[in-house]
Amino acid sequence: MLEARLKLQNPGKIERDITKVLVTTINKGVFASLKNIKSATQNLTLKLLKHSDFAQALLHGRLSGDLGLPKNEVNPRFDKVINTLVAGIQVTYTPMKAAGTNITSGNLLIGIGKDDFKEIIDLFAASIITDKLDILNWVEWTLLKGDQVVILGYDIKYGNFGRSGLAVMIEKASSVWRVPPPFDGTANDNWINRTVRDHISQYETLLENIISVEIQKAAL
């Protein structure tokens, strides 16, 4: 049997070409998956928010009484807020780059709640107008105010009365009211951020599965 031992004349070029093809294939797969990633992320986020601790307290506990939401409007107001939030989710990808045989990592960014949640804070559903024509923005309170004093000179009394049918504010000069923990929040730590962070592994698995399928297609 004749054997011929051949020596690659330029292995470095082959390595560089392989790296370039690899990066091109991955980028192509990720870009092709962006639409599906956005849709899947929106669906998962909506599901998680609907089953969050905040949602349970608002819809089935006394949090709606704390916030003064009219009892027949709690569900539609909450649905409007989270549906608007989810509709505004953005997905962007900065592609990987090949430099010789080195690869610069890409960056997949999922944006939830832009401009400190302005798109949902400005909703009509986020504000309650009292009999005294005061505007109470329960979304802003729970997302941004943290443990700041929100209302001065009032205390809350629980019972089957008030707009919520759960509580009413009564004047009391020495009292202050804050969003009750654990539902108070700031721009970087609120019920939306916490819900996403607590389930980050679900997002990672979801995205990995979608991207993997598209990369395999791109490699064909």
N, C-alpha and C positions, 0 to 999 in steps of 0.2 A: 504494500500500500504506500502510495506516495503521500508524504506529509510536507506541507509548506508552512513554515512559521513566518507570519507577516508582522511587521512592526508598524504600529500607527505612527504616521509621520508627524501629526500635530494633535496629540491628545488634549492639550489645553483648549484648542478651538472646539473640539467635540464637547468638552465639558461646558464651555460657554454656550454652545448651541443648545445643549440639553437644558441648561438653566433657563435660557430664553424661551424655549418651547414650553417648559413647565410653568413659568410665570404667565405666559400668554394664555395658556389653557385655563389656569386657575382664575385669572381675571375675567376671561370670557364667561366662565361658569358662574362667577359671582354676579357679574352684571346681568346675566340672563335670569338670575334668581331674585333680583331686587323686587319685582312686582309681587311675587309669591311671598317673599319675606315680609313685605309691608302688610299684605292681606292677613297672613298668619299671625303677625305681631298684633295687629288690630284685634283680631278675634280672641287671641289669648289674653290681651290686656283687658278687654271688655269683660270676659269671663271672670278674671281674677278680681277686678274691681267690684263686680256684682256680688261676689262671695267674700269680699274683704271684711275684716272686723269692723271697719268704719260703716260699711253698708248694713251689716247686721244690726249695729247699734242705732243707726239712723232709721232704718225701715222697721225694725222689730223691737227696739229698745226705747229708752227715753231721751236719746240724743236729739231727736227732732223737737222735743219739748225744751231742751236746753237752748236750742238755736231758734226756737220760735216759729218753726215752719208750720203753716196751716195743715191740719191733719189730712185733708183730702188731696193735698198737692205734693206730699213728700215723694212718692214714687215717680210721678211725671217730672218733677224738678230734678231729682237725682238722675233719672234716665237721660234727660236733656244734657246735663252736665257731662256725664261720662261718655255719652255718644259723641258729643262735640269734641271732647278731649281726644278720643280714639280716632275720629275722622281727621284730626290734625297731625297724626303721627307721621314723621318724616324718616325716610331711610336713605342714606347716602354712602357711597363707597369711594374711598381713595385707593386706587389700584396699587398692587405690588409692583416693584421695579427690579429689573435685573441689571447688575453692574458686574460684568465679568461672570464669575461663578458665585458671586454674592447676591443675596436676595434682600431687598428692603421690604419690610412687612407692609401690608396694606392695612386699611382702617375702615371697618364697617361701623357706621354710627346710626343709632336709632334714637331719634329725638321725640320725647314725650313731654308735652307741656311747655311750649315755647314762650319766651318773654315773661317768665315768672307767672305762667298760667293765665295771662291776660285774656286769652280767647274764651275761657270759661268764667272768669271773674266778671267779665263785662256782659254776660248773658242776663236776660230778664229773669230767668229761672234762678239765678244766683242771689237775687235781692228780694227782700221782703219790705213792703211799705206798710208801716204801722198806722193805726188810727190817728196818730199825731203827726203823720206824714214823715216820720223818720225812716231812713233807708238802712236796712240791716243786711249786709252782704255776708251770708253764712259761708259761702265758698271762700271768700278772701279771709275771713276769720280763721277757718280751719286749715288753710294752706299757708298763710303768711304771718299771722299775728303771734304765733308761739304762745308764751305765757303772759303776754302783755295784757294789761287791763283793757277791756273792750267797752265796758259800760260802768259808769260811775253812779253811785247813789241808788243802786237797785240791787235787790237780792231775788233769788228764784224760789218760788214756792211750787211744790209738786202736787198735782191732783188732777181730777177730771174737769179741767177748765182751761180757758185761754184759747188762742188760735189753734194750738196743737192738740188740745184736749188732754194734755199731759202736764202742763205747767203754766205759770204766769209770772211775770216780773212784778215785784212790789217795791214801792219806794222805801228806801232805807238809807238815810244820809251817810252812815258810816260804812256802807257795803260797796264792794266792787265785784264785777263779774268777769271771769276769763273763760275761754273755751276749756271745758273739762279735759284733763289728761285721761287717757292717752291719745285723744283725738285732736289736740292742739298741734300746730305744725309751723315750720318755717319753709322758705323757698327750697332748701336742700334736704329737709327732713319733715315730710308730711305724709298723710294717709295714702297719697298716690305713689310717692317715692318709695315708701316703706313696702307697699304691696308689690311693686316691681322688684325691689331688692330681695324680698323674702322668697321670691320665686325665680331668681335669676338663672338657676340651673335648668328650669323648664324652657326659658328663652334660648339658652345656649344649645340645648338638645334639639329644639325646633329648628334653629338656624343651621346647625351642622347637618341635619338630615336634608333640608332643602338644598343647601349649597352642594352637598355631596352628589346628589342626583344630577344637578346641572353640570358639575365638573366632569362627571362621567360622560354625559352627552357631548360636552365640548371636546373631550379627548378622542371621540370616535372619528 
